[in-house]
């Protein structure tokens, strides 16, 4: 699998990034659909065997057990210098409000805790999971800079915010002489394209890599739009909250995905992922996997190039909506 530069940074990431939210103790945190360790490890091994080098997790996924599972598997299956480990900070751990936010105290405490759980002395990409409205952005950016200068993270990234907020954070870093964000992890897929207005052009202009989460709209684009029969559909609170806007538009987009998949003899997932990959600002999509087919579809999508007519058929039914963070 090809490696690609993350924006204008010197960090190489794989063309598919394995999202690790699905790996963690089901009885910990808010992801009862997650896979326990022995069921998670084969997917991490499958990803490595396929050439995926980049793994994205977060401290709050299954109350830290995702980081533990990922860290142990990578230590067993790969050399540390051959993989890119990304994690995140912001949301509280175990319902403890003091563990959340982006204050200096929270960042310094949580990076050390993440490193312990991952079993490594550094992460390659340390991302803020959301913005913290309670903490001055200068405090957050200086603390992240200190994490980098201490060698605990190689690069820093951000996730899910308005473009003006991201620009403000980068400007604060410039004024303070601190480390800038090299990546934006936003929700971007065929039914949520609002970042095309400002965020993605800004990232292109500034050399910021884009690594979208939910490129398959939480799996909704892999089946008929109104099919909510999966176990995750019934228990994932984010899935329940998202994708209620512009239902007719969403159904038309989903139908187009299905029609193109049938005509091409490929899966719906491959079509939806190929569309994301062909967008100019995108570096690599983050894809979760709880079945071997999920990974093979993601890998096969790299060989699918949609033509101009197919791109138009997928894009034309879209109507404006509110961004979903």
ZAZAMI-994000 format. One record per residue (C-alpha): residue number from 1; x, y, z. Coordinates in steps of 0.2 Angstrom, whole numbers. Layout:
N
<pt i="NUM" X="X" Y="Y" Z="Z"/>
...
# end
This chain:
325
<pt i="1" X="0" Y="0" Z="0"/>
<pt i="2" X="6" Y="17" Z="-4"/>
<pt i="3" X="12" Y="29" Z="9"/>
<pt i="4" X="7" Y="47" Z="7"/>
<pt i="5" X="13" Y="63" Z="16"/>
<pt i="6" X="1" Y="71" Z="29"/>
<pt i="7" X="-1" Y="88" Z="21"/>
<pt i="8" X="15" Y="97" Z="20"/>
<pt i="9" X="23" Y="88" Z="35"/>
<pt i="10" X="36" Y="75" Z="33"/>
<pt i="11" X="25" Y="62" Z="42"/>
<pt i="12" X="21" Y="47" Z="30"/>
<pt i="13" X="4" Y="39" Z="33"/>
<pt i="14" X="-4" Y="24" Z="24"/>
<pt i="15" X="-17" Y="27" Z="11"/>
<pt i="16" X="-30" Y="19" Z="22"/>
<pt i="17" X="-29" Y="23" Z="41"/>
<pt i="18" X="-37" Y="10" Z="52"/>
<pt i="19" X="-49" Y="18" Z="65"/>
<pt i="20" X="-48" Y="9" Z="81"/>
<pt i="21" X="-64" Y="15" Z="90"/>
<pt i="22" X="-71" Y="-3" Z="87"/>
<pt i="23" X="-58" Y="-11" Z="98"/>
<pt i="24" X="-60" Y="-10" Z="117"/>
<pt i="25" X="-68" Y="-18" Z="131"/>
<pt i="26" X="-87" Y="-18" Z="128"/>
<pt i="27" X="-92" Y="-15" Z="146"/>
<pt i="28" X="-80" Y="0" Z="147"/>
<pt i="29" X="-86" Y="18" Z="141"/>
<pt i="30" X="-100" Y="21" Z="129"/>
<pt i="31" X="-96" Y="9" Z="115"/>
<pt i="32" X="-105" Y="-8" Z="119"/>
<pt i="33" X="-103" Y="-14" Z="101"/>
<pt i="34" X="-84" Y="-13" Z="102"/>
<pt i="35" X="-74" Y="-29" Z="101"/>
<pt i="36" X="-64" Y="-36" Z="115"/>
<pt i="37" X="-45" Y="-39" Z="114"/>
<pt i="38" X="-45" Y="-57" Z="107"/>
<pt i="39" X="-57" Y="-52" Z="93"/>
<pt i="40" X="-48" Y="-36" Z="89"/>
<pt i="41" X="-31" Y="-42" Z="87"/>
<pt i="42" X="-34" Y="-51" Z="70"/>
<pt i="43" X="-40" Y="-35" Z="62"/>
<pt i="44" X="-25" Y="-26" Z="67"/>
<pt i="45" X="-14" Y="-40" Z="61"/>
<pt i="46" X="-24" Y="-41" Z="44"/>
<pt i="47" X="-22" Y="-22" Z="42"/>
<pt i="48" X="-3" Y="-23" Z="45"/>
<pt i="49" X="-2" Y="-38" Z="32"/>
<pt i="50" X="-11" Y="-27" Z="20"/>
<pt i="51" X="2" Y="-13" Z="21"/>
<pt i="52" X="-8" Y="-2" Z="33"/>
<pt i="53" X="4" Y="7" Z="44"/>
<pt i="54" X="-7" Y="20" Z="52"/>
<pt i="55" X="-18" Y="17" Z="67"/>
<pt i="56" X="-30" Y="30" Z="75"/>
<pt i="57" X="-37" Y="29" Z="92"/>
<pt i="58" X="-42" Y="40" Z="107"/>
<pt i="59" X="-40" Y="40" Z="126"/>
<pt i="60" X="-58" Y="40" Z="128"/>
<pt i="61" X="-62" Y="25" Z="117"/>
<pt i="62" X="-69" Y="12" Z="129"/>
<pt i="63" X="-61" Y="21" Z="143"/>
<pt i="64" X="-43" Y="19" Z="138"/>
<pt i="65" X="-45" Y="0" Z="133"/>
<pt i="66" X="-44" Y="4" Z="115"/>
<pt i="67" X="-26" Y="11" Z="117"/>
<pt i="68" X="-21" Y="-4" Z="128"/>
<pt i="69" X="-27" Y="-16" Z="115"/>
<pt i="70" X="-19" Y="-7" Z="100"/>
<pt i="71" X="-3" Y="-4" Z="109"/>
<pt i="72" X="-1" Y="-22" Z="114"/>
<pt i="73" X="-5" Y="-29" Z="97"/>
<pt i="74" X="7" Y="-17" Z="88"/>
<pt i="75" X="20" Y="-21" Z="100"/>
<pt i="76" X="18" Y="-40" Z="96"/>
<pt i="77" X="15" Y="-38" Z="77"/>
<pt i="78" X="26" Y="-24" Z="71"/>
<pt i="79" X="42" Y="-14" Z="74"/>
<pt i="80" X="38" Y="3" Z="82"/>
<pt i="81" X="47" Y="13" Z="69"/>
<pt i="82" X="37" Y="5" Z="55"/>
<pt i="83" X="20" Y="11" Z="62"/>
<pt i="84" X="11" Y="28" Z="64"/>
<pt i="85" X="1" Y="29" Z="80"/>
<pt i="86" X="-12" Y="43" Z="82"/>
<pt i="87" X="-22" Y="46" Z="98"/>
<pt i="88" X="-33" Y="60" Z="104"/>
<pt i="89" X="-37" Y="70" Z="120"/>
<pt i="90" X="-52" Y="81" Z="125"/>
<pt i="91" X="-67" Y="70" Z="131"/>
<pt i="92" X="-68" Y="65" Z="149"/>
<pt i="93" X="-62" Y="47" Z="154"/>
<pt i="94" X="-74" Y="36" Z="164"/>
<pt i="95" X="-86" Y="50" Z="168"/>
<pt i="96" X="-73" Y="60" Z="177"/>
<pt i="97" X="-75" Y="78" Z="171"/>
<pt i="98" X="-58" Y="83" Z="178"/>
<pt i="99" X="-50" Y="71" Z="165"/>
<pt i="100" X="-57" Y="81" Z="150"/>
<pt i="101" X="-54" Y="97" Z="142"/>
<pt i="102" X="-39" Y="105" Z="134"/>
<pt i="103" X="-31" Y="114" Z="149"/>
<pt i="104" X="-12" Y="112" Z="151"/>
<pt i="105" X="-16" Y="101" Z="166"/>
<pt i="106" X="-27" Y="90" Z="156"/>
<pt i="107" X="-16" Y="88" Z="141"/>
<pt i="108" X="0" Y="84" Z="152"/>
<pt i="109" X="-9" Y="71" Z="162"/>
<pt i="110" X="-18" Y="63" Z="147"/>
<pt i="111" X="-3" Y="62" Z="136"/>
<pt i="112" X="7" Y="52" Z="149"/>
<pt i="113" X="-8" Y="41" Z="152"/>
<pt i="114" X="-10" Y="38" Z="134"/>
<pt i="115" X="8" Y="33" Z="132"/>
<pt i="116" X="7" Y="21" Z="147"/>
<pt i="117" X="-8" Y="12" Z="139"/>
<pt i="118" X="0" Y="12" Z="122"/>
<pt i="119" X="16" Y="5" Z="129"/>
<pt i="120" X="27" Y="18" Z="119"/>
<pt i="121" X="37" Y="33" Z="123"/>
<pt i="122" X="29" Y="44" Z="110"/>
<pt i="123" X="14" Y="45" Z="98"/>
<pt i="124" X="17" Y="51" Z="80"/>
<pt i="125" X="1" Y="61" Z="80"/>
<pt i="126" X="-8" Y="69" Z="95"/>
<pt i="127" X="-24" Y="76" Z="91"/>
<pt i="128" X="-37" Y="87" Z="100"/>
<pt i="129" X="-53" Y="78" Z="99"/>
<pt i="130" X="-64" Y="94" Z="99"/>
<pt i="131" X="-61" Y="112" Z="104"/>
<pt i="132" X="-62" Y="116" Z="123"/>
<pt i="133" X="-72" Y="132" Z="125"/>
<pt i="134" X="-67" Y="134" Z="143"/>
<pt i="135" X="-49" Y="135" Z="140"/>
<pt i="136" X="-40" Y="149" Z="130"/>
<pt i="137" X="-33" Y="143" Z="114"/>
<pt i="138" X="-16" Y="150" Z="119"/>
<pt i="139" X="-15" Y="139" Z="134"/>
<pt i="140" X="-20" Y="124" Z="123"/>
<pt i="141" X="-7" Y="127" Z="109"/>
<pt i="142" X="7" Y="131" Z="121"/>
<pt i="143" X="4" Y="114" Z="130"/>
<pt i="144" X="3" Y="104" Z="114"/>
<pt i="145" X="20" Y="113" Z="109"/>
<pt i="146" X="28" Y="107" Z="125"/>
<pt i="147" X="22" Y="89" Z="122"/>
<pt i="148" X="31" Y="90" Z="105"/>
<pt i="149" X="47" Y="98" Z="112"/>
<pt i="150" X="47" Y="85" Z="126"/>
<pt i="151" X="47" Y="71" Z="113"/>
<pt i="152" X="30" Y="64" Z="118"/>
<pt i="153" X="22" Y="67" Z="101"/>
<pt i="154" X="30" Y="70" Z="84"/>
<pt i="155" X="16" Y="80" Z="77"/>
<pt i="156" X="-1" Y="87" Z="82"/>
<pt i="157" X="-18" Y="87" Z="74"/>
<pt i="158" X="-36" Y="94" Z="76"/>
<pt i="159" X="-53" Y="87" Z="74"/>
<pt i="160" X="-71" Y="93" Z="70"/>
<pt i="161" X="-73" Y="112" Z="72"/>
<pt i="162" X="-77" Y="127" Z="61"/>
<pt i="163" X="-64" Y="133" Z="49"/>
<pt i="164" X="-63" Y="150" Z="58"/>
<pt i="165" X="-59" Y="141" Z="74"/>
<pt i="166" X="-45" Y="131" Z="66"/>
<pt i="167" X="-38" Y="146" Z="58"/>
<pt i="168" X="-38" Y="155" Z="75"/>
<pt i="169" X="-29" Y="140" Z="83"/>
<pt i="170" X="-15" Y="140" Z="69"/>
<pt i="171" X="-14" Y="159" Z="71"/>
<pt i="172" X="-11" Y="158" Z="90"/>
<pt i="173" X="3" Y="145" Z="87"/>
<pt i="174" X="11" Y="157" Z="74"/>
<pt i="175" X="10" Y="171" Z="86"/>
<pt i="176" X="17" Y="161" Z="101"/>
<pt i="177" X="30" Y="152" Z="91"/>
<pt i="178" X="22" Y="136" Z="95"/>
<pt i="179" X="19" Y="120" Z="85"/>
<pt i="180" X="6" Y="121" Z="72"/>
<pt i="181" X="-7" Y="107" Z="68"/>
<pt i="182" X="-2" Y="97" Z="53"/>
<pt i="183" X="-19" Y="88" Z="51"/>
<pt i="184" X="-38" Y="90" Z="52"/>
<pt i="185" X="-48" Y="75" Z="56"/>
<pt i="186" X="-66" Y="80" Z="51"/>
<pt i="187" X="-82" Y="71" Z="47"/>
<pt i="188" X="-82" Y="70" Z="28"/>
<pt i="189" X="-93" Y="59" Z="17"/>
<pt i="190" X="-106" Y="59" Z="3"/>
<pt i="191" X="-120" Y="64" Z="15"/>
<pt i="192" X="-110" Y="77" Z="25"/>
<pt i="193" X="-100" Y="89" Z="14"/>
<pt i="194" X="-101" Y="105" Z="23"/>
<pt i="195" X="-82" Y="106" Z="26"/>
<pt i="196" X="-81" Y="109" Z="7"/>
<pt i="197" X="-86" Y="127" Z="10"/>
<pt i="198" X="-72" Y="133" Z="20"/>
<pt i="199" X="-62" Y="120" Z="30"/>
<pt i="200" X="-56" Y="109" Z="15"/>
<pt i="201" X="-50" Y="125" Z="5"/>
<pt i="202" X="-41" Y="131" Z="20"/>
<pt i="203" X="-32" Y="115" Z="23"/>
<pt i="204" X="-27" Y="114" Z="5"/>
<pt i="205" X="-20" Y="132" Z="6"/>
<pt i="206" X="-11" Y="129" Z="22"/>
<pt i="207" X="-4" Y="112" Z="18"/>
<pt i="208" X="-14" Y="103" Z="31"/>
<pt i="209" X="-18" Y="85" Z="29"/>
<pt i="210" X="-36" Y="79" Z="30"/>
<pt i="211" X="-40" Y="62" Z="37"/>
<pt i="212" X="-59" Y="60" Z="37"/>
<pt i="213" X="-68" Y="50" Z="50"/>
<pt i="214" X="-84" Y="41" Z="46"/>
<pt i="215" X="-81" Y="41" Z="27"/>
<pt i="216" X="-95" Y="28" Z="26"/>
<pt i="217" X="-107" Y="39" Z="36"/>
<pt i="218" X="-106" Y="27" Z="51"/>
<pt i="219" X="-109" Y="12" Z="39"/>
<pt i="220" X="-125" Y="20" Z="32"/>
<pt i="221" X="-118" Y="21" Z="14"/>
<pt i="222" X="-114" Y="3" Z="14"/>
<pt i="223" X="-132" Y="-3" Z="13"/>
<pt i="224" X="-150" Y="4" Z="9"/>
<pt i="225" X="-152" Y="21" Z="17"/>
<pt i="226" X="-166" Y="15" Z="29"/>
<pt i="227" X="-158" Y="-1" Z="34"/>
<pt i="228" X="-154" Y="2" Z="53"/>
<pt i="229" X="-153" Y="-17" Z="57"/>
<pt i="230" X="-135" Y="-18" Z="63"/>
<pt i="231" X="-131" Y="-19" Z="81"/>
<pt i="232" X="-121" Y="-3" Z="80"/>
<pt i="233" X="-135" Y="6" Z="73"/>
<pt i="234" X="-145" Y="3" Z="88"/>
<pt i="235" X="-132" Y="7" Z="101"/>
<pt i="236" X="-120" Y="20" Z="94"/>
<pt i="237" X="-126" Y="36" Z="101"/>
<pt i="238" X="-117" Y="46" Z="87"/>
<pt i="239" X="-126" Y="36" Z="74"/>
<pt i="240" X="-142" Y="39" Z="82"/>
<pt i="241" X="-139" Y="58" Z="82"/>
<pt i="242" X="-132" Y="60" Z="65"/>
<pt i="243" X="-140" Y="59" Z="47"/>
<pt i="244" X="-157" Y="65" Z="51"/>
<pt i="245" X="-156" Y="80" Z="39"/>
<pt i="246" X="-161" Y="80" Z="21"/>
<pt i="247" X="-168" Y="62" Z="21"/>
<pt i="248" X="-173" Y="63" Z="2"/>
<pt i="249" X="-156" Y="69" Z="-3"/>
<pt i="250" X="-148" Y="56" Z="8"/>
<pt i="251" X="-158" Y="42" Z="0"/>
<pt i="252" X="-155" Y="48" Z="-18"/>
<pt i="253" X="-136" Y="48" Z="-14"/>
<pt i="254" X="-137" Y="31" Z="-6"/>
<pt i="255" X="-146" Y="25" Z="-22"/>
<pt i="256" X="-133" Y="32" Z="-33"/>
<pt i="257" X="-119" Y="23" Z="-23"/>
<pt i="258" X="-129" Y="7" Z="-25"/>
<pt i="259" X="-132" Y="9" Z="-43"/>
<pt i="260" X="-114" Y="13" Z="-47"/>
<pt i="261" X="-108" Y="-2" Z="-36"/>
<pt i="262" X="-119" Y="-14" Z="-45"/>
<pt i="263" X="-114" Y="-7" Z="-62"/>
<pt i="264" X="-95" Y="-9" Z="-57"/>
<pt i="265" X="-97" Y="-26" Z="-49"/>
<pt i="266" X="-90" Y="-19" Z="-33"/>
<pt i="267" X="-97" Y="-15" Z="-15"/>
<pt i="268" X="-106" Y="0" Z="-10"/>
<pt i="269" X="-91" Y="3" Z="3"/>
<pt i="270" X="-79" Y="4" Z="-11"/>
<pt i="271" X="-88" Y="17" Z="-21"/>
<pt i="272" X="-91" Y="28" Z="-6"/>
<pt i="273" X="-73" Y="27" Z="-1"/>
<pt i="274" X="-67" Y="30" Z="-18"/>
<pt i="275" X="-77" Y="46" Z="-19"/>
<pt i="276" X="-68" Y="52" Z="-3"/>
<pt i="277" X="-51" Y="47" Z="-9"/>
<pt i="278" X="-53" Y="57" Z="-25"/>
<pt i="279" X="-57" Y="73" Z="-16"/>
<pt i="280" X="-42" Y="85" Z="-18"/>
<pt i="281" X="-40" Y="89" Z="0"/>
<pt i="282" X="-41" Y="72" Z="7"/>
<pt i="283" X="-25" Y="63" Z="12"/>
<pt i="284" X="-32" Y="46" Z="18"/>
<pt i="285" X="-49" Y="41" Z="25"/>
<pt i="286" X="-50" Y="33" Z="42"/>
<pt i="287" X="-59" Y="16" Z="41"/>
<pt i="288" X="-66" Y="5" Z="55"/>
<pt i="289" X="-67" Y="-14" Z="53"/>
<pt i="290" X="-76" Y="-27" Z="63"/>
<pt i="291" X="-77" Y="-39" Z="49"/>
<pt i="292" X="-63" Y="-45" Z="37"/>
<pt i="293" X="-74" Y="-38" Z="23"/>
<pt i="294" X="-73" Y="-21" Z="30"/>
<pt i="295" X="-54" Y="-20" Z="28"/>
<pt i="296" X="-54" Y="-29" Z="11"/>
<pt i="297" X="-67" Y="-17" Z="4"/>
<pt i="298" X="-56" Y="-2" Z="10"/>
<pt i="299" X="-40" Y="-9" Z="2"/>
<pt i="300" X="-49" Y="-13" Z="-14"/>
<pt i="301" X="-56" Y="5" Z="-15"/>
<pt i="302" X="-39" Y="11" Z="-18"/>
<pt i="303" X="-40" Y="3" Z="-36"/>
<pt i="304" X="-57" Y="11" Z="-40"/>
<pt i="305" X="-56" Y="27" Z="-50"/>
<pt i="306" X="-73" Y="35" Z="-53"/>
<pt i="307" X="-76" Y="44" Z="-69"/>
<pt i="308" X="-83" Y="62" Z="-70"/>
<pt i="309" X="-101" Y="55" Z="-74"/>
<pt i="310" X="-100" Y="44" Z="-59"/>
<pt i="311" X="-94" Y="58" Z="-48"/>
<pt i="312" X="-108" Y="69" Z="-53"/>
<pt i="313" X="-121" Y="56" Z="-50"/>
<pt i="314" X="-115" Y="54" Z="-32"/>
<pt i="315" X="-113" Y="73" Z="-29"/>
<pt i="316" X="-128" Y="81" Z="-38"/>
<pt i="317" X="-142" Y="75" Z="-25"/>
<pt i="318" X="-133" Y="84" Z="-11"/>
<pt i="319" X="-141" Y="99" Z="-3"/>
<pt i="320" X="-134" Y="110" Z="10"/>
<pt i="321" X="-137" Y="105" Z="29"/>
<pt i="322" X="-129" Y="110" Z="46"/>
<pt i="323" X="-112" Y="102" Z="49"/>
<pt i="324" X="-112" Y="88" Z="62"/>
<pt i="325" X="-97" Y="87" Z="74"/>
# end
